[in-house]
Amino acid sequence: MLFGDPLPELDVHTGYRGPVACRAAGITYRQLDYWARTGLVEPSIRGAKGSGSQRLYSFRDILLLKVVKRLLDTGVSLQQIRTAVTALHARGVDDLTSITLMSDGASVYECTSADEVIDLVQGGQGVFGIAVGRVWHEVEGTLATLPTEHAEPVIEDELAKRRAARRRAM
């Protein structure tokens, strides 16, 4: 599956805590924490806010984590991966499954059709590819056996709002 099978809609309130995200993506918690703090892959359901809070990652966040891990494993630099992730975010995460990421080990190329993949390989630029739709199914299979968490709406009391306003003013 390179381009295209229809993929199921996801519940936007169902998320996965950090350790589950790590296990599904095949990364360490230290990598997850670093990537979240530096903005490479941030949790879209709930970010960490202070001591003791838990990040909550969506399915698509974990998909992106696994793609980043695959790119790192093939020798692509973190700087190039950041550039590719920024481009993917600009494109829209919903569109992510219809592309194949190709790389020569130094740069990452985005292909949306089989013709683009062929052109890239014939031009001697593409060495390997990551069919994001295939990674989607792998992550889906892994997460099927792992615990989920439903994100509850955050209710802030008046005191918490005042504290937050005071911190912003400092």
N, C-alpha and C positions, 0 to 999 in steps of 0.2 A: 504494500500500500504506500505509494508515494504521494499522491495528491488526491485527496478527496473523499473517502467514505464519509457518509453523514455520521456525525458523532452526537451522542446524547446531550441533552440540556442538563446543566448542573444546578443543584440547589445552592444559591448564593449565600445562604446562612449556615451551611454545613462546612466545618473546618477541621483542621488537624493541628494538634500541638506540635511544638518543635521536635521532640524525639521521634514522633511518628513521621513527620516530614523528612527527617534525616534518614530514617530507615527506608522509606519509600524511594528517596532520591539517591541513596547510596553515598551519603556524605556524612561528615562528622558534625557534631553540634557546634564545634568551634568554627567550622566553615559557615554553617548556617547563621550563627551569630554575627560573624564578620560581614557576610554578604548583606545581612539586614541592616547593620549599623552603617555600612558604607553606601547603602542604597542600590546595590546590584539587584537583589531580589528581596523586596520587602513584603511582609504579610499583608494581604489585601482585606482580610476579614477583621483582624484585630492586631494592632501593633503593641509592643511592650510599652507600658507607661509606668515607670517607677519600679521599685523593688517588689518582687513577688508577683508581678503581673505576667500573664502568659500570652505569647504571640499565638495567633491562630491563622494558619495558612489555608488558602483555598486549594482546590484541586489544580487549578491552572498555575498557581504559584509553585506547587510541587512539580508540575510538568516542566516549568521553566527551570527549576532547580536541577532536575535530572538532565535537561539539555545542556545547562552550564557545566555540569559534572562531566558529561560526555565530551564536550569541547575541551575541557581541561585535560582529560585523560588522553586526548589525541595530540596534545602539545600546543594548543592555541593559548596565547598569553591572556592573562586576566584583563589586560588593557583592551585587547581586541574583542574579548567577550563582552566587556562593558559597552563598547561601541555597537556591537551586534544587538545586545539587549535593548539599548536605547532606541535603535532603529526598529526593533520589533515592537516596543511599546508605542512608538509613534505610529506604527502601522495598525495597531489594535490587537489586543490579545485574542479576541474571538477569531481572528484570521490566522492565528498561529498554526493551526492544524493543517492548513492547506499548503504549507511550504516545506521545502527540503532545504536544510542548511548544508552548504558545501564548504569545504575548507582545504587549503593547501598547507595548513600547519601554521601559517602566518596571518592570513586574512580569512574572514568569514563572508561567504556569499549567500544571498537569499535567492532561491529558485522557486518559482511558482508553477512551472510546467516542465514536462519531460524534455521539451525542446531546449529550455534553458540549461538543464542538467547536461544534456548532450553537448551543447555549445561550450559549456564550461570545461567539460572533460576533454573535448577535442582541442580546445585552446591550451590544454596543459595546465590549467589552473586548479581544477578540483582533484583532490586526492581521496577524500572520503566524504560521505554524506550522512546526514541524520534526518530520516523521515520522521517529522514531528508527530504525525498521525500514529505511527508505530509505537513511538515512545508513550503516547497517550494511552494506548491499550495496555502497555506494560505497567504503567503507573496505576491504571484502573484496576488491573488484576492484583497488584500488590496491596493497594488500599482496601480492597474488598474484605481483607481479613484483619485489618487494623481498626482500632477504635476511632470514632468520629466525635465531634463535639458540636452542639448547636449553639451558635452565637446569640446570646441574649442582648437586647438593646441596653446600652450603657445609660444608667440613670444617675445623674450627678445631683447631689443635694446642694443647697445654697452655700454651705461652708466650702465644699469642694470647688465650686465656681469662683468664690472669692479668692481662695488660695491660688488657683490657676491664673486668675487675673493679676494678682500681686506678683507672681513669678514672671509673667510676661512683661510687667512694668519695670522689673529690675534690669 
